[in-house]
């Protein structure tokens, strides 16, 4: 559930990578540790992984996302960010849960 200002926070994890996600309605910008997503994740495959939950619930361009990433490598951080965005989308609208769950985006990979 979003707070009074419309901001949702969540945490995504993958192995030792942690993504702290802050999502609010907006224009679709994603910033990672103060940098653009294209600058932080130069590989297109990583950006595709990150956009999967937004595409699954038709949320592309509807939310501004600010992320604090730590630990792991870029691949693990991309998976942690996907998990964090999925959890934030679930908080925004419980109706997103079945779609995200079916696609395996709400499952943490603790390894």
C-alpha positions, 0 to 999 in steps of 0.5 A: 500500500502506498503511503500518503505521498504515493510512495512505495518502498520495497527490498529485493534480494539475489544472493548477496545483492540487495536492492532498496526500491522507492517507487512513485507514480511518474514518467518512467525514469529509473535511477540506480545509485544516482545514475541512469539505468543505461549508465549503471547497467550497460548491458541490454540483457540486464535492462531487459531483466529489470523491465520484465515486471513492469512489462508484465503488468503494463506499467512501463512509463507509469512509475519513477523508480529510485534504487539503492543497490549494494553487494554482488555483481551487476547480474545479481544486482539486476535480478535483485532489482527485478525482485524489488520492483516486483514487490513494489508493484504488488504493494501498489496494486494487489491485483498485480500479484497473480501475474507476477507470481505466475512469472516467478518474479516474487520468489527470492533467490537466497542461495 
